[in-house]
Amino acid sequence: MQQPTRIVLIRHGETDWNTETRIQGHTDIPLNRRGRWQAQRLGAALADEGLAAVYASDLQRAHATAQAVAQASGLEVVVHSGLRERAFGVFEGLTFSEIEDRWTEWARRWRQRDPEFGPPGGETLQDFFKRSVQAVHDLAERHEGQAIALVAHGGVLDCLYRAATGQALNAPRTWQMSNAGINRLLRAGSVLTLVGWADVAHLEDESSLDEWKESAA
């Protein structure tokens, strides 16, 4: 019988565009200071996880977060473009309200999670779901019986949550996707199972952020 793969699924640390609610998509935005602190805390929290590998999206906000995890575990980051955020085309760089002001009908279809809708230059929701879930299955299959960390993006986490719980693509989202939070899945055969979600205990003491030195990262 195939041994399950333990998956630690992580959204990248905070960026300035996160705080401004700007759509990032494939736009390569760096972590902000809080995001770098979150990454360091995340690495420390997972140092004893027994990880066999750390994979990351090739976008710098995910890669930098993954580097902190990999360094704490004595590993190297392996880049996998299948873990990239959804491409949002013309929506990228805009806030939710700016999108609604410019393109009312497109904004409606996006808000209603129309699986067949994709902004011009971007991906449809159903194509993005297939791409990101398949990437996770492929990576998990390489590490049967082991534990791996996957550092990706909010949209990827949303897809994996739905894949593991049977939520429809157009169902309203009711779960959190915290920056640098720890989420846990099992993959056995072709089945994903949700084990734990949105663990942010390692980020709760933000008093240390004021004292944190960049050189410590």
PyRosetta script that sets phi, psi and omega in degrees:
from pyrosetta import init, pose_from_sequence

init()
pose = pose_from_sequence("MQQPTRIVLIRHGETDWNTETRIQGHTDIPLNRRGRWQAQRLGAALADEGLAAVYASDLQRAHATAQAVAQASGLEVVVHSGLRERAFGVFEGLTFSEIEDRWTEWARRWRQRDPEFGPPGGETLQDFFKRSVQAVHDLAERHEGQAIALVAHGGVLDCLYRAATGQALNAPRTWQMSNAGINRLLRAGSVLTLVGWADVAHLEDESSLDEWKESAA")
pose.set_psi(1, 137.8)
pose.set_omega(1, -178.6)
pose.set_phi(2, -66.2)
pose.set_psi(2, 133.3)
pose.set_omega(2, 177.8)
pose.set_phi(3, -80.1)
pose.set_psi(3, 139.5)
pose.set_omega(3, -178.3)
pose.set_phi(4, -70.0)
pose.set_psi(4, 151.4)
pose.set_omega(4, 171.7)
pose.set_phi(5, -98.3)
pose.set_psi(5, 129.1)
pose.set_omega(5, 175.2)
pose.set_phi(6, -87.0)
pose.set_psi(6, 124.2)
pose.set_omega(6, -177.3)
pose.set_phi(7, -113.4)
pose.set_psi(7, 122.4)
pose.set_omega(7, 171.3)
pose.set_phi(8, -100.5)
pose.set_psi(8, 109.2)
pose.set_omega(8, -174.0)
pose.set_phi(9, -102.8)
pose.set_psi(9, 128.6)
pose.set_omega(9, -170.4)
pose.set_phi(10, -133.5)
pose.set_psi(10, 134.9)
pose.set_omega(10, 167.9)
pose.set_phi(11, -87.0)
pose.set_psi(11, 142.5)
pose.set_omega(11, 179.0)
pose.set_phi(12, -53.8)
pose.set_psi(12, 162.8)
pose.set_omega(12, 175.3)
pose.set_phi(13, -67.9)
pose.set_psi(13, 172.9)
pose.set_omega(13, -173.9)
pose.set_phi(14, -66.3)
pose.set_psi(14, 145.5)
pose.set_omega(14, 171.5)
pose.set_phi(15, -122.8)
pose.set_psi(15, 166.0)
pose.set_omega(15, 177.1)
pose.set_phi(16, -62.9)
pose.set_psi(16, -35.1)
pose.set_omega(16, 179.0)
pose.set_phi(17, -68.4)
pose.set_psi(17, -28.2)
pose.set_omega(17, 172.8)
pose.set_phi(18, -61.0)
pose.set_psi(18, -46.8)
pose.set_omega(18, -176.5)
pose.set_phi(19, -69.0)
pose.set_psi(19, -26.3)
pose.set_omega(19, 179.3)
pose.set_phi(20, -91.8)
pose.set_psi(20, 1.2)
pose.set_omega(20, -176.8)
pose.set_phi(21, 55.0)
pose.set_psi(21, 38.6)
pose.set_omega(21, 175.5)
pose.set_phi(22, -91.4)
pose.set_psi(22, 141.4)
pose.set_omega(22, -179.8)
pose.set_phi(23, -73.6)
pose.set_psi(23, 123.3)
pose.set_omega(23, -176.3)
pose.set_phi(24, -93.8)
pose.set_psi(24, -48.8)
pose.set_omega(24, -179.2)
pose.set_phi(25, 53.4)
pose.set_psi(25, -127.5)
pose.set_omega(25, 179.5)
pose.set_phi(26, -87.5)
pose.set_psi(26, -2.0)
pose.set_omega(26, 177.1)
pose.set_phi(27, -65.8)
pose.set_psi(27, 130.7)
pose.set_omega(27, -167.9)
pose.set_phi(28, -91.1)
pose.set_psi(28, 83.0)
pose.set_omega(28, -176.6)
pose.set_phi(29, -94.2)
pose.set_psi(29, 134.8)
pose.set_omega(29, -179.2)
pose.set_phi(30, -80.0)
pose.set_psi(30, 164.7)
pose.set_omega(30, 170.7)
pose.set_phi(31, -65.1)
pose.set_psi(31, 147.9)
pose.set_omega(31, 169.9)
pose.set_phi(32, -90.0)
pose.set_psi(32, -175.1)
pose.set_omega(32, -175.3)
pose.set_phi(33, -61.5)
pose.set_psi(33, -43.2)
pose.set_omega(33, 178.4)
pose.set_phi(34, -63.1)
pose.set_psi(34, -38.6)
pose.set_omega(34, 178.5)
pose.set_phi(35, -63.6)
pose.set_psi(35, -37.8)
pose.set_omega(35, 177.9)
pose.set_phi(36, -68.5)
pose.set_psi(36, -37.5)
pose.set_omega(36, 175.2)
pose.set_phi(37, -64.4)
pose.set_psi(37, -43.2)
pose.set_omega(37, 178.4)
pose.set_phi(38, -59.3)
pose.set_psi(38, -41.7)
pose.set_omega(38, -179.8)
pose.set_phi(39, -62.4)
pose.set_psi(39, -41.5)
pose.set_omega(39, 178.7)
pose.set_phi(40, -63.6)
pose.set_psi(40, -43.6)
pose.set_omega(40, 178.9)
pose.set_phi(41, -64.1)
pose.set_psi(41, -38.9)
pose.set_omega(41, 178.2)
pose.set_phi(42, -62.1)
pose.set_psi(42, -46.0)
pose.set_omega(42, 178.8)
pose.set_phi(43, -57.8)
pose.set_psi(43, -43.7)
pose.set_omega(43, 178.7)
pose.set_phi(44, -63.9)
pose.set_psi(44, -38.6)
pose.set_omega(44, -178.6)
pose.set_phi(45, -66.7)
pose.set_psi(45, -28.0)
pose.set_omega(45, -176.3)
pose.set_phi(46, -104.6)
pose.set_psi(46, 6.9)
pose.set_omega(46, -174.9)
pose.set_phi(47, -60.9)
pose.set_psi(47, -30.2)
pose.set_omega(47, -178.8)
pose.set_phi(48, -104.6)
pose.set_psi(48, 20.9)
pose.set_omega(48, -176.3)
pose.set_phi(49, -75.9)
pose.set_psi(49, -17.7)
pose.set_omega(49, -177.3)
pose.set_phi(50, 72.5)
pose.set_psi(50, 38.6)
pose.set_omega(50, -177.4)
pose.set_phi(51, -69.3)
pose.set_psi(51, 139.3)
pose.set_omega(51, 175.4)
pose.set_phi(52, -91.7)
pose.set_psi(52, -24.1)
pose.set_omega(52, -178.0)
pose.set_phi(53, -162.0)
pose.set_psi(53, 154.4)
pose.set_omega(53, 175.0)
pose.set_phi(54, -126.2)
pose.set_psi(54, 118.9)
pose.set_omega(54, 178.9)
pose.set_phi(55, -111.4)
pose.set_psi(55, 151.4)
pose.set_omega(55, -180.0)
pose.set_phi(56, -148.1)
pose.set_psi(56, 153.1)
pose.set_omega(56, 165.2)
pose.set_phi(57, -57.2)
pose.set_psi(57, 154.7)
pose.set_omega(57, 178.9)
pose.set_phi(58, -82.5)
pose.set_psi(58, 0.4)
pose.set_omega(58, 175.2)
pose.set_phi(59, -79.9)
pose.set_psi(59, 140.8)
pose.set_omega(59, -167.3)
pose.set_phi(60, -62.9)
pose.set_psi(60, -30.5)
pose.set_omega(60, -179.6)
pose.set_phi(61, -66.2)
pose.set_psi(61, -33.8)
pose.set_omega(61, 176.0)
pose.set_phi(62, -79.4)
pose.set_psi(62, -42.4)
pose.set_omega(62, -177.2)
pose.set_phi(63, -63.4)
pose.set_psi(63, -42.2)
pose.set_omega(63, 179.5)
pose.set_phi(64, -65.2)
pose.set_psi(64, -38.3)
pose.set_omega(64, 176.4)
pose.set_phi(65, -64.0)
pose.set_psi(65, -43.8)
pose.set_omega(65, 179.9)
pose.set_phi(66, -64.5)
pose.set_psi(66, -34.3)
pose.set_omega(66, 179.5)
pose.set_phi(67, -60.4)
pose.set_psi(67, -39.4)
pose.set_omega(67, 178.4)
pose.set_phi(68, -64.5)
pose.set_psi(68, -38.3)
pose.set_omega(68, 178.0)
pose.set_phi(69, -67.9)
pose.set_psi(69, -45.8)
pose.set_omega(69, -177.9)
pose.set_phi(70, -64.7)
pose.set_psi(70, -44.1)
pose.set_omega(70, -179.1)
pose.set_phi(71, -61.7)
pose.set_psi(71, -39.6)
pose.set_omega(71, -179.9)
pose.set_phi(72, -67.9)
pose.set_psi(72, -21.8)
pose.set_omega(72, -178.4)
pose.set_phi(73, -107.1)
pose.set_psi(73, 6.3)
pose.set_omega(73, 179.3)
pose.set_phi(74, 68.8)
pose.set_psi(74, 33.8)
pose.set_omega(74, -177.2)
pose.set_phi(75, -122.6)
pose.set_psi(75, 172.0)
pose.set_omega(75, 173.1)
pose.set_phi(76, -109.1)
pose.set_psi(76, 150.1)
pose.set_omega(76, 176.6)
pose.set_phi(77, -79.4)
pose.set_psi(77, 132.5)
pose.set_omega(77, 174.1)
pose.set_phi(78, -108.2)
pose.set_psi(78, 123.6)
pose.set_omega(78, -176.6)
pose.set_phi(79, -84.0)
pose.set_psi(79, 137.7)
pose.set_omega(79, 175.9)
pose.set_phi(80, -140.0)
pose.set_psi(80, 114.0)
pose.set_omega(80, -175.0)
pose.set_phi(81, -67.9)
pose.set_psi(81, -17.0)
pose.set_omega(81, 176.6)
pose.set_phi(82, -65.7)
pose.set_psi(82, -15.0)
pose.set_omega(82, 178.6)
pose.set_phi(83, -91.0)
pose.set_psi(83, 5.0)
pose.set_omega(83, 178.9)
pose.set_phi(84, -63.4)
pose.set_psi(84, 154.8)
pose.set_omega(84, 172.5)
pose.set_phi(85, -63.3)
pose.set_psi(85, 161.8)
pose.set_omega(85, 174.4)
pose.set_phi(86, -60.9)
pose.set_psi(86, 138.5)
pose.set_omega(86, 173.9)
pose.set_phi(87, -76.0)
pose.set_psi(87, 124.0)
pose.set_omega(87, -177.7)
pose.set_phi(88, -107.6)
pose.set_psi(88, 6.9)
pose.set_omega(88, 173.4)
pose.set_phi(89, 51.6)
pose.set_psi(89, -124.8)
pose.set_omega(89, -174.5)
pose.set_phi(90, -67.5)
pose.set_psi(90, -13.2)
pose.set_omega(90, 178.8)
pose.set_phi(91, -75.9)
pose.set_psi(91, -21.1)
pose.set_omega(91, -171.7)
pose.set_phi(92, -65.8)
pose.set_psi(92, 135.6)
pose.set_omega(92, -178.4)
pose.set_phi(93, 91.1)
pose.set_psi(93, -7.1)
pose.set_omega(93, -178.2)
pose.set_phi(94, -104.5)
pose.set_psi(94, 154.9)
pose.set_omega(94, 173.4)
pose.set_phi(95, -84.1)
pose.set_psi(95, 167.2)
pose.set_omega(95, 178.4)
pose.set_phi(96, -57.1)
pose.set_psi(96, -44.6)
pose.set_omega(96, -177.3)
pose.set_phi(97, -67.9)
pose.set_psi(97, -35.2)
pose.set_omega(97, 178.4)
pose.set_phi(98, -65.7)
pose.set_psi(98, -38.0)
pose.set_omega(98, 177.8)
pose.set_phi(99, -64.4)
pose.set_psi(99, -44.5)
pose.set_omega(99, 179.7)
pose.set_phi(100, -63.1)
pose.set_psi(100, -36.6)
pose.set_omega(100, 179.1)
pose.set_phi(101, -68.0)
pose.set_psi(101, -34.9)
pose.set_omega(101, -175.0)
pose.set_phi(102, -86.2)
pose.set_psi(102, -40.1)
pose.set_omega(102, -171.1)
pose.set_phi(103, -137.3)
pose.set_psi(103, 82.0)
pose.set_omega(103, -173.7)
pose.set_phi(104, -59.0)
pose.set_psi(104, -46.5)
pose.set_omega(104, -177.4)
pose.set_phi(105, -70.0)
pose.set_psi(105, -42.7)
pose.set_omega(105, 177.1)
pose.set_phi(106, -62.3)
pose.set_psi(106, -41.0)
pose.set_omega(106, 179.1)
pose.set_phi(107, -62.7)
pose.set_psi(107, -39.3)
pose.set_omega(107, 178.7)
pose.set_phi(108, -62.8)
pose.set_psi(108, -46.6)
pose.set_omega(108, -179.3)
pose.set_phi(109, -64.3)
pose.set_psi(109, -36.5)
pose.set_omega(109, 178.2)
pose.set_phi(110, -67.9)
pose.set_psi(110, -47.0)
pose.set_omega(110, -179.8)
pose.set_phi(111, -61.7)
pose.set_psi(111, -35.4)
pose.set_omega(111, -179.7)
pose.set_phi(112, -83.6)
pose.set_psi(112, 2.5)
pose.set_omega(112, 176.5)
pose.set_phi(113, 57.8)
pose.set_psi(113, 49.1)
pose.set_omega(113, 176.0)
pose.set_phi(114, -65.8)
pose.set_psi(114, 114.4)
pose.set_omega(114, -175.8)
pose.set_phi(115, -60.2)
pose.set_psi(115, -25.6)
pose.set_omega(115, -176.4)
pose.set_phi(116, -94.6)
pose.set_psi(116, 0.9)
pose.set_omega(116, -178.7)
pose.set_phi(117, -91.7)
pose.set_psi(117, 136.8)
pose.set_omega(117, 170.0)
pose.set_phi(118, -141.4)
pose.set_psi(118, 133.0)
pose.set_omega(118, 176.6)
pose.set_phi(119, -60.5)
pose.set_psi(119, 151.2)
pose.set_omega(119, 176.5)
pose.set_phi(120, -51.7)
pose.set_psi(120, 127.8)
pose.set_omega(120, -177.0)
pose.set_phi(121, 85.9)
pose.set_psi(121, -0.9)
pose.set_omega(121, -177.1)
pose.set_phi(122, -117.3)
pose.set_psi(122, -172.1)
pose.set_omega(122, -179.4)
pose.set_phi(123, -100.1)
pose.set_psi(123, 148.4)
pose.set_omega(123, 168.8)
pose.set_phi(124, -72.2)
pose.set_psi(124, 157.9)
pose.set_omega(124, 179.6)
pose.set_phi(125, -62.1)
pose.set_psi(125, -40.9)
pose.set_omega(125, -177.7)
pose.set_phi(126, -68.6)
pose.set_psi(126, -36.5)
pose.set_omega(126, 176.4)
pose.set_phi(127, -67.3)
pose.set_psi(127, -40.6)
pose.set_omega(127, 177.8)
pose.set_phi(128, -62.9)
pose.set_psi(128, -43.1)
pose.set_omega(128, 178.6)
pose.set_phi(129, -59.4)
pose.set_psi(129, -48.4)
pose.set_omega(129, -179.5)
pose.set_phi(130, -61.3)
pose.set_psi(130, -43.8)
pose.set_omega(130, -177.7)
pose.set_phi(131, -63.5)
pose.set_psi(131, -49.1)
pose.set_omega(131, -175.2)
pose.set_phi(132, -72.4)
pose.set_psi(132, -39.8)
pose.set_omega(132, 179.3)
pose.set_phi(133, -67.7)
pose.set_psi(133, -39.9)
pose.set_omega(133, 178.3)
pose.set_phi(134, -63.6)
pose.set_psi(134, -38.6)
pose.set_omega(134, 178.4)
pose.set_phi(135, -60.0)
pose.set_psi(135, -43.0)
pose.set_omega(135, -179.8)
pose.set_phi(136, -66.9)
pose.set_psi(136, -41.3)
pose.set_omega(136, 176.1)
pose.set_phi(137, -60.7)
pose.set_psi(137, -42.8)
pose.set_omega(137, -178.9)
pose.set_phi(138, -63.0)
pose.set_psi(138, -43.8)
pose.set_omega(138, -179.0)
pose.set_phi(139, -69.7)
pose.set_psi(139, -41.0)
pose.set_omega(139, 179.4)
pose.set_phi(140, -63.5)
pose.set_psi(140, -35.1)
pose.set_omega(140, -179.2)
pose.set_phi(141, -65.4)
pose.set_psi(141, -27.1)
pose.set_omega(141, 177.9)
pose.set_phi(142, -70.7)
pose.set_psi(142, -17.9)
pose.set_omega(142, -170.1)
pose.set_phi(143, -129.1)
pose.set_psi(143, 47.5)
pose.set_omega(143, 178.5)
pose.set_phi(144, -55.7)
pose.set_psi(144, 130.1)
pose.set_omega(144, 177.7)
pose.set_phi(145, 78.2)
pose.set_psi(145, 6.1)
pose.set_omega(145, -178.7)
pose.set_phi(146, -118.1)
pose.set_psi(146, 177.5)
pose.set_omega(146, 176.3)
pose.set_phi(147, -114.1)
pose.set_psi(147, 135.2)
pose.set_omega(147, 178.5)
pose.set_phi(148, -132.6)
pose.set_psi(148, 152.2)
pose.set_omega(148, 173.7)
pose.set_phi(149, -107.8)
pose.set_psi(149, 134.6)
pose.set_omega(149, 176.8)
pose.set_phi(150, -121.5)
pose.set_psi(150, 117.4)
pose.set_omega(150, -178.9)
pose.set_phi(151, -106.8)
pose.set_psi(151, 115.8)
pose.set_omega(151, -171.8)
pose.set_phi(152, -137.0)
pose.set_psi(152, -135.5)
pose.set_omega(152, -169.8)
pose.set_phi(153, -137.9)
pose.set_psi(153, 167.5)
pose.set_omega(153, -176.8)
pose.set_phi(154, -57.1)
pose.set_psi(154, -42.5)
pose.set_omega(154, 179.9)
pose.set_phi(155, -63.9)
pose.set_psi(155, -39.1)
pose.set_omega(155, 177.9)
pose.set_phi(156, -64.5)
pose.set_psi(156, -43.8)
pose.set_omega(156, 177.9)
pose.set_phi(157, -60.5)
pose.set_psi(157, -41.0)
pose.set_omega(157, 178.8)
pose.set_phi(158, -59.8)
pose.set_psi(158, -44.5)
pose.set_omega(158, 178.9)
pose.set_phi(159, -62.5)
pose.set_psi(159, -42.5)
pose.set_omega(159, -178.3)
pose.set_phi(160, -69.4)
pose.set_psi(160, -35.4)
pose.set_omega(160, 175.3)
pose.set_phi(161, -61.5)
pose.set_psi(161, -45.0)
pose.set_omega(161, 180.0)
pose.set_phi(162, -65.0)
pose.set_psi(162, -41.6)
pose.set_omega(162, -179.7)
pose.set_phi(163, -63.7)
pose.set_psi(163, -35.6)
pose.set_omega(163, -177.0)
pose.set_phi(164, -82.7)
pose.set_psi(164, -20.6)
pose.set_omega(164, -175.6)
pose.set_phi(165, -114.7)
pose.set_psi(165, -5.1)
pose.set_omega(165, 179.3)
pose.set_phi(166, 78.6)
pose.set_psi(166, 15.6)
pose.set_omega(166, 176.9)
pose.set_phi(167, -70.9)
pose.set_psi(167, 137.7)
pose.set_omega(167, 178.1)
pose.set_phi(168, -68.6)
pose.set_psi(168, 153.4)
pose.set_omega(168, 179.9)
pose.set_phi(169, -60.4)
pose.set_psi(169, -32.5)
pose.set_omega(169, -177.5)
pose.set_phi(170, -96.5)
pose.set_psi(170, 7.7)
pose.set_omega(170, 176.3)
pose.set_phi(171, -72.7)
pose.set_psi(171, 140.9)
pose.set_omega(171, 178.0)
pose.set_phi(172, -58.2)
pose.set_psi(172, 143.5)
pose.set_omega(172, 178.4)
pose.set_phi(173, -81.1)
pose.set_psi(173, 127.9)
pose.set_omega(173, 179.2)
pose.set_phi(174, -123.7)
pose.set_psi(174, 10.0)
pose.set_omega(174, -176.0)
pose.set_phi(175, -117.8)
pose.set_psi(175, 153.6)
pose.set_omega(175, -177.7)
pose.set_phi(176, -84.9)
pose.set_psi(176, 151.8)
pose.set_omega(176, 173.3)
pose.set_phi(177, -134.5)
pose.set_psi(177, 75.1)
pose.set_omega(177, -171.9)
pose.set_phi(178, -71.8)
pose.set_psi(178, 141.3)
pose.set_omega(178, 172.4)
pose.set_phi(179, -59.9)
pose.set_psi(179, 127.2)
pose.set_omega(179, 177.9)
pose.set_phi(180, 63.4)
pose.set_psi(180, 17.8)
pose.set_omega(180, 172.8)
pose.set_phi(181, -75.8)
pose.set_psi(181, 161.0)
pose.set_omega(181, -179.2)
pose.set_phi(182, -105.9)
pose.set_psi(182, 123.8)
pose.set_omega(182, 179.7)
pose.set_phi(183, -124.5)
pose.set_psi(183, 142.1)
pose.set_omega(183, -173.1)
pose.set_phi(184, -126.7)
pose.set_psi(184, 133.3)
pose.set_omega(184, 176.5)
pose.set_phi(185, -131.2)
pose.set_psi(185, 157.6)
pose.set_omega(185, 167.6)
pose.set_phi(186, -116.2)
pose.set_psi(186, 142.2)
pose.set_omega(186, 174.7)
pose.set_phi(187, -125.1)
pose.set_psi(187, 113.9)
pose.set_omega(187, 177.9)
pose.set_phi(188, -125.8)
pose.set_psi(188, 123.8)
pose.set_omega(188, -172.8)
pose.set_phi(189, 62.6)
pose.set_psi(189, -126.2)
pose.set_omega(189, 178.0)
pose.set_phi(190, -108.2)
pose.set_psi(190, 18.6)
pose.set_omega(190, -174.6)
pose.set_phi(191, -109.5)
pose.set_psi(191, 129.8)
pose.set_omega(191, 173.5)
pose.set_phi(192, -101.3)
pose.set_psi(192, 135.7)
pose.set_omega(192, 179.8)
pose.set_phi(193, -126.7)
pose.set_psi(193, 134.2)
pose.set_omega(193, 177.0)
pose.set_phi(194, -78.9)
pose.set_psi(194, 129.3)
pose.set_omega(194, -179.5)
pose.set_phi(195, -110.1)
pose.set_psi(195, -42.9)
pose.set_omega(195, 179.8)
pose.set_phi(196, -159.1)
pose.set_psi(196, 153.9)
pose.set_omega(196, -174.3)
pose.set_phi(197, -144.5)
pose.set_psi(197, 140.0)
pose.set_omega(197, 170.7)
pose.set_phi(198, 58.4)
pose.set_psi(198, 47.0)
pose.set_omega(198, 174.0)
pose.set_phi(199, -80.8)
pose.set_psi(199, 114.1)
pose.set_omega(199, -179.6)
pose.set_phi(200, -124.0)
pose.set_psi(200, 23.8)
pose.set_omega(200, -178.4)
pose.set_phi(201, -59.2)
pose.set_psi(201, -33.2)
pose.set_omega(201, -178.4)
pose.set_phi(202, -72.4)
pose.set_psi(202, -8.5)
pose.set_omega(202, -177.8)
pose.set_phi(203, -111.4)
pose.set_psi(203, 2.3)
pose.set_omega(203, -170.6)
pose.set_phi(204, -74.1)
pose.set_psi(204, -29.2)
pose.set_omega(204, -179.3)
pose.set_phi(205, -91.3)
pose.set_psi(205, 84.0)
pose.set_omega(205, -177.8)
pose.set_phi(206, -81.4)
pose.set_psi(206, -0.8)
pose.set_omega(206, 177.5)
pose.set_phi(207, -62.4)
pose.set_psi(207, -28.0)
pose.set_omega(207, -179.5)
pose.set_phi(208, -74.0)
pose.set_psi(208, -15.7)
pose.set_omega(208, -179.8)
pose.set_phi(209, -64.0)
pose.set_psi(209, -37.8)
pose.set_omega(209, -179.0)
pose.set_phi(210, -64.4)
pose.set_psi(210, -29.6)
pose.set_omega(210, -177.3)
pose.set_phi(211, -96.4)
pose.set_psi(211, -7.3)
pose.set_omega(211, -174.0)
pose.set_phi(212, -69.4)
pose.set_psi(212, 135.5)
pose.set_omega(212, 178.1)
pose.set_phi(213, -104.4)
pose.set_psi(213, 135.4)
pose.set_omega(213, -179.2)
pose.set_phi(214, -56.3)
pose.set_psi(214, -34.1)
pose.set_omega(214, -177.3)
pose.set_phi(215, -65.9)
pose.set_psi(215, -16.7)
pose.set_omega(215, -179.4)
pose.set_phi(216, -80.4)
pose.set_psi(216, -12.9)
pose.set_omega(216, -176.7)
pose.set_phi(217, -73.6)
pose.dump_pdb("model.pdb")
